[in-house]
Amino acid sequence: MEGTLLPLSSPSTSSSKLNHHFCLPSSLLNHHRYSHFPKFLPKPKIDTTASLHLPLRCSLRGSTLALDRDEASVSRTPDNSGLPKVDKTGRLCSPRAARELALSIIYASCLEGLDPVRLFERRMNQRRETGYEFKKEKLLEYNLMNFGEPPVVVKTDEEANELLRNIELETAIEEEVLAAPPKLVYSRLILRFTRKLLVAVRDRWDSHAPVINKVIPPNWQSEPAGKILELSILHLAMSEIAMLDTRHQIVINEAVDLAKRFCDGAAPRIINGCLGTFYRNLEAEASKNRV
């Protein structure tokens, strides 16, 4: 992927010595920069002259130390395991939440050309605005398993308006949770796991970038600026497989679910195939080294 090397510098100490570079496509350099995850698309227009086909939810595209035993257990646990979504403090404690938070940081770091670990730490330490209050009950309404679904057919304006109200409510909750200070939203265990994921992504970025370029389809290679989320998911999953002691089946399933949740079209299927190829190649290389 032809790109421009951007330094992984601290947002607050740009003059510090740089040891890493973050390779971004040249087309991203003039891209609008975001401090949080992308906003949702505006609500869909309603055609009241026929049966209505509305998406069930809007797309997100538009709108280090070693883990201790508990953290390792978190990373190895699939999100359909029946574990509680929040802990005793009312904060998110699901490993899916850690991967989702890590994805949002990687996405923002791509747009800003920053070290994802330092960007995460900046978010962790950011000051709250005077009078800011986060309502923890929002976390009980926040659905980490809310995937994009096929269009829904409605027959009346009332049904359409009700569906749109539900979409707008889900959108508002997701935006509020994703933009809130992480310490108010996520448990300490999940924040430590998130940082571990980001360290793995940063340390493996340069080695995984050419690997990703070989396994993604040609249309992704030709328009990387439009596939930042998909490429971020691949970096996240490949780094977890390569660096952390998480079963590859869990990592791939989680990556596919993230793609279903935040990406469009065939992205889940493509990401599943790319990660399967990556893991097989990784195992083949390991077998050669053992001989």
Rosetta blueprint (number, residue, H / E / L):
1 M L
2 E L
3 G E
4 T E
5 L E
6 L E
7 P E
8 L L
9 S L
10 S E
11 P L
12 S L
13 T E
14 S L
15 S L
16 S L
17 K L
18 L L
19 N L
20 H L
21 H E
22 F E
23 C E
24 L E
25 P E
26 S H
27 S H
28 L H
29 L L
30 N L
31 H L
32 H L
33 R L
34 Y L
35 S L
36 H L
37 F L
38 P L
39 K L
40 F L
41 L L
42 P L
43 K L
44 P L
45 K L
46 I L
47 D L
48 T L
49 T L
50 A L
51 S L
52 L E
53 H E
54 L E
55 P L
56 L L
57 R L
58 C L
59 S L
60 L L
61 R L
62 G L
63 S L
64 T L
65 L L
66 A L
67 L L
68 D L
69 R H
70 D H
71 E H
72 A H
73 S H
74 V H
75 S H
76 R L
77 T L
78 P L
79 D L
80 N L
81 S L
82 G L
83 L L
84 P L
85 K L
86 V E
87 D L
88 K L
89 T L
90 G L
91 R L
92 L E
93 C L
94 S L
95 P H
96 R H
97 A H
98 A H
99 R H
100 E H
101 L H
102 A H
103 L H
104 S H
105 I H
106 I H
107 Y H
108 A H
109 S H
110 C H
111 L H
112 E H
113 G L
114 L L
115 D L
116 P H
117 V H
118 R H
119 L H
120 F H
121 E H
122 R H
123 R H
124 M H
125 N H
126 Q L
127 R L
128 R L
129 E L
130 T L
131 G L
132 Y L
133 E L
134 F L
135 K L
136 K L
137 E H
138 K H
139 L H
140 L H
141 E H
142 Y L
143 N L
144 L L
145 M L
146 N L
147 F L
148 G L
149 E L
150 P L
151 P L
152 V E
153 V E
154 V E
155 K L
156 T L
157 D H
158 E H
159 E H
160 A H
161 N H
162 E H
163 L H
164 L H
165 R H
166 N H
167 I H
168 E H
169 L H
170 E H
171 T H
172 A H
173 I H
174 E H
175 E H
176 E H
177 V H
178 L H
179 A H
180 A L
181 P L
182 P H
183 K H
184 L H
185 V H
186 Y E
187 S L
188 R H
189 L H
190 I H
191 L H
192 R H
193 F H
194 T H
195 R H
196 K H
197 L H
198 L H
199 V H
200 A H
201 V H
202 R H
203 D H
204 R H
205 W H
206 D H
207 S H
208 H H
209 A H
210 P H
211 V H
212 I H
213 N H
214 K H
215 V H
216 I L
217 P L
218 P H
219 N H
220 W H
221 Q H
222 S H
223 E L
224 P H
225 A H
226 G H
227 K L
228 I H
229 L H
230 E H
231 L H
232 S H
233 I H
234 L H
235 H H
236 L H
237 A H
238 M H
239 S H
240 E H
241 I H
242 A H
243 M H
244 L L
245 D L
246 T L
247 R L
248 H H
249 Q H
250 I H
251 V H
252 I H
253 N H
254 E H
255 A H
256 V H
257 D H
258 L H
259 A H
260 K H
261 R H
262 F H
263 C L
264 D L
265 G L
266 A L
267 A H
268 P H
269 R H
270 I H
271 I H
272 N H
273 G H
274 C H
275 L H
276 G H
277 T H
278 F H
279 Y H
280 R H
281 N H
282 L H
283 E H
284 A H
285 E H
286 A H
287 S H
288 K H
289 N H
290 R H
291 V L
